[in-house]
């Protein structure tokens, strides 16, 4: 069917321009009249399909703002089509504006909002689409968008907090590596002729540093090639399900950082479960959706195990209790919620509790990591000092 671009006037007197697929111009006019739009201009576009380039990734804050604006407009009684067109006009990102325009076209062709959103799974994940679909079927779309907006906003805050927490240790690690390389390449060469000409047997720390120096200077190409090959192999392996599982398991077992990641994952689980349960998604479908939206592979597999137990009639709390990665606190809160019929309130309390824990850990991350950094730095200085001063003492003893 051909594609038509039209310009029409809505009931408020505002001009609307969009595109629609229809058998003929007459069908376009009938469709616009059903929408209470007065057609002004209708033009058939070329049958050649235009390729729309969508961004690989839309900023999370844009999706949060979109959800908030859509919730606000629908709450005010404004129809979805008019709301989407208004949001499109206010969106500064040109690519996201194009996507919203495609949503408008899909809805004008008779599709539901959830069906239109499902065309962009990288931007609107299954959690988003399923929640909107339930909201449409139950007539609670306004409430659904409110819960989605809250979830996305809090999720974005957690992501920013985790990045903030990781920034300091990464800077320290790179700083230590850079200082070590500078010491090896600029300080050690000045002592090598003195140590080697003495004829003494050099201690292990000194031999180790000299070996590293020669590797860097004489075999730099092979060293760089080996490092890049290993890094690429690890990166490729981490993209597989098995590699991602072992990587995430390793991170969860790390001191300090592992505790932070566990709390982030539990908070995300509680927030996801609360949002879907509150919007009316059945428990089994909720767990299936959560397993698709949890980024940590370890917790994703644990949720799948919980799902299988729930399918066989076991309680949610009893299923969670069998996992080593869900804390006793969330298990007991879910158990209380199931028994009292207040699961939503318990999940919201767990989410808020772990959000505060994450924020506190992020704010104290510097003081938590400083002892570890001090020990590592002290060990490096001790080894470097031994590598320099042990041969010097031997030379002084020989001279005496």
N, C-alpha and C positions, 0 to 999 in steps of 0.2 A: 504493500500500500504506500502511496506517496506521503510525503511529509509536508505539512502546511505550517506556515508562520502567520500568526494572526495578531491583530491589535484590536482590543475591545475595551468597553467602558463598563465598570462594575456599578453596583447600586449606589456607591458613594461618589460616583462621578470621576473616579480615578482611572487613568488609562493603564491597561495591562497588555504586555507583549510577551508572547510565548510561542511554543511550537507544539504540534499535535499530529499524530499519525491517523489518517482517516481515508475511507475509500474515495470520497469526493468532497468538493467544496460545500455542497449542500449538507453533507453529514457534519461538517465542521460547524456550520451555522446552527443546525439542530442541537449539536452538543453544547454550544455556547449559550443557546437559549435555555437549555436545561439548567445551566449554571447561573442563570439570571445575569448573563453578560450580553451587552449590545455590541455586535460585531461592527467594526469600523473599516478594517482592511484585512483581507485574506489573500495570501500569496503562496502558490505551490513552489516548494523548493526543488532543487535538482535531485534526481533520483540517486545520484552518487552519494554514498554515505560519507559524512565528514567524520574524521577520526578525532575524537576528543581525548586529549592527553590529560589524564588524571595524575595527581601527585602520588608518588609511592607511599607517602605517609602524610597524613594531615595532623597538624599540631593538636595535642590533646585539649589545649585551652580553647581552640576554635569549636571543637565538638561540645565542650562544656557550655560555652556561651550560646551555641545553637540550641541546645536542650533547654537552657534557662529561658531564652527568648521565646521558644515555641511554647513552653509551659505558661509563661506570663501572658502571651497573646491568646492562647486557647482558654485560659482561666478567665480572661476578659470577655469571652463569648465570640471571638473572631474566628471565622471558618479557617480550616487548615490551609486551603489554597491561598487565601489572602495573607495568612500568617507567614507562609513560606515565601511568598513574593516580597513581603515586607522585610523579612530576615535577609533575603538575597540582596536587596538594595542596600542594607546596612553592613553587609559583610565586606571587609576590606581585602581579604585574600581572593584573588581572581579565580584560582582553581576551585576553591571551595564554593565560590559563588556559582560556578558552572555546575558543580555537583548538585547544589540546591535547586538549580534550574532544571536538572534532569529529574529530580524528585517531583517537581511541579508537573512536568510532562507526564510522568508515570501516573500520577494521581488524576490528571485530566483525562487520561485514557481509561479510567475506571478502576485502576489498581488501588489497593489500600495503602495506607502510610507504611505499614510494616512490610508489605511486598515491595514497595519502592525502596525502602531502606535496605532490604536484603540484596539489592543489586550492587551494594558497595560493602562487602563483608570486611574489608580491611579498615574501613572507617567506622562502620556500625557493626560491632561483633554480634554473635548469636544472642548474648545476654540482652543487648539493646533491642534487637529485632523481636525476640520472643516476649520481652516485657511489653513492648508496644502492641504486639499482636494480642496478648491477653487483655491489655487495657482497652483495645478496640472492641473485643468480643464482650467484655464485661461492662462496657460503658464507663470505665474509670481511667480514661486516657490521661486526664488532667493529673490525677494522683500518681499515675505511673511515671509521667514525665518529671514530677516533683521528686520522686524517689530516685529516679535515674540521674537527675541533676545533682542531687546530694551525693550519690555514690561516686559519680564521675569527678566531682569537685574534690571530695576527700581522697579518692584514688590518685588524683593528680598531685595533691599535697604530699602523699606518702612517697610518690616517685621522686619528687623534688627533695624530700628529706633524706631518702636513701642516697641520692646523688651527692647531696651535701655531706653526708657521713663518709662516703667513699673518697671524696676529693682530698681530704687531708692525708690519709695513709698512702694514697697513690703518689701524691707529691713528695712525701717523705721517702718512699721507696725509690722513686726516680732520682731524687736528690742524692741518696746514698750511693746508688749505682754510678751516677755521674762523678761524684767525689772519688769513688774507688778507682774508676778508669783514669781520672786525672792523676791520682797518686801513682798508679802503676806505670803510666806512660811518661811522666815528667820527673818523678822523684827517684824511683827505683833505678833508671838508667845511670844515674850519677854514682851509684854505689856498686853496680855490677863489676866494673873493672877492678875496684879495690878488693872485692870479695873473691873474685875468681883468680886474681894474681897471687893471693896469699897462700894458696895451696891447701888451705884448711878445709875440712869437711863441713859444709854449710848445714845449718839446722833445717828442719823440715819447713817451718814457715817461710824462710828465705828461699829455699828451693821452689816452693810452691809459687811465690810471687814472681820469681825469675821465669818460671815456666809459663805463667799467665802472660807476662810481658812478651815473651817470645812468640806465643800464640797470637797475640794481638798485632805484633809488628811484622812477623815473618809469614804468618798464615792467615792474614786478615780476610782475604777473599774466601778461603775455605770456611773460616769461622763464621763469617756473615752468612754464607750460603747454608751452612748447617743450622744456624739459629733460625733463619727464615724458613727453612724446610720443616724444622721441628714445629715452629710457630704455626705454619700453614696447616700441617698435619693435625695439630691439636685443635686448631680452629675448625677444620673440616669435621673432625671427630665430634667436636662439641655441638655441631649442627645436627648430628644424628640423635635419635631418641635415646640410644644406649649411652652415647657420649655425654649428652645433656644431663642424663640422670646421674652419672658418676661425678660430673662437674658440680652440679647442684648439691649432691650429697657431700662432696668434699667441702663446699662452702658452708653448708649447714653445720659441719663438725668443727669449723674453725672457732677459736676463742674470740669472744666479743662480737666479731662480725657475724658468726653463725647465730648467736643469740638474737641479734638485730634482724637477720633474715627470717628466722623462725617467727618472731613476733609480727613482722610485716606480712608473712604468708597467712598466719592465723587471723590477723585483722582483716586481710583481704577476703579470706574464706567467710568470716562472719558477716562482713559487709555485703558480699555477693548473696549469701544465703538469705540475709535479712531482706535485701531488695527484692529478690525473686519471690520469697514467701509472702511478702507484704503485697506484691502486685498480683498474687493469685496463681502463680505457676506451681503445678503439682511437684511434690517432693522429688520423685524420680526424674522428671524433666529438669528440675532445678539442679540436681547433682550432675546430670549429663552436661548441662550448660556450664556448670562450674568447672568441670574437668577440661572444658575447652578454653576457659578464660583464665585459669590459674597458670601463671608463667613458670613457676617452679615445677620441674618435672617430678621431683620426689613427692610433693604434695598433690600433684595431678594424679599420680598413680595411687596414692593413698585414698584420694577421693573416689577413684574408680573401685577400689576394694570396698570402701564404705557403701557405695552404690549397690554392689552385688549383694552385700549383707542385707541392705534395706529391702531389696527386691524379694529376698527370701523371708521377709516378715520381721526382721530384727529391728529393734528401736534405733533411732539415730544416735542417741547417746551411747548405747551398747556397742554400736558399730565403731564409733569414734574411739571408745575406750580401748579397743584392740590395736590401735595404731600407736606407734612410739613418737609420732610427730605432732600429736594434738595434746596440749597441756591438760592436766586434770581440771584446771579452772574452767576451760570451755566445755569439757565433758560434763561437769557438774551443772553448769549453767544451762546447757541444752537439756539435761535430764530434768531439771526443775521446770523448764519451759514446756517440755512435753507433758509432764504430769499435771501442771497447772493450767495448760492451755494458753500460756503467754510466751510462746517461743519467739515471737517477734521482739518483744521487749528484752528478753534475755540475750538474743543475738545482737541487738543494738547496744546493750550494755557491754558485752564482750568486745565489740568493735571499738566503742569509745575508750574502753580500758586499755586495749592494746595500742590504740592511736596515741594515747597519752604516754604509754611506755616507749613507743617508738620516738616520739618527740623528745622525751627525756634522754633517751640514749643518744640521739643525734646531738642534742645540746651538750652532752657530757662526753661525746666521742673523743674529743681532743685529750681530756684528762684521763680517759680510759686507755687510750693508745700510747700516751706519753711514756709510761713505764716500759712497755714492750719496745718502743723505739729507743729508749735509753739503754736497755739491755743489748739490743742489736748494735747500736752505735758503739757502746763500750766494748763489745766483743770484737768489732772490726778494728777499733783503735788498738786494742790489746794485741791482736794478731799482727798488725802492721808494726807496732813497736817492737815486738819480739823479732820480727823479720829483719829489722834494722839494727837493733842493739845487741842481740845475741852474737852475731859475727864480730861486732865492734869489741865486745868484751873478750872474745877469743883472740882477736888481734892484739889487744892491750896485754893479755896474759902472755902471749907469745913474745911480745916486745920486752916484757920484763924478764 
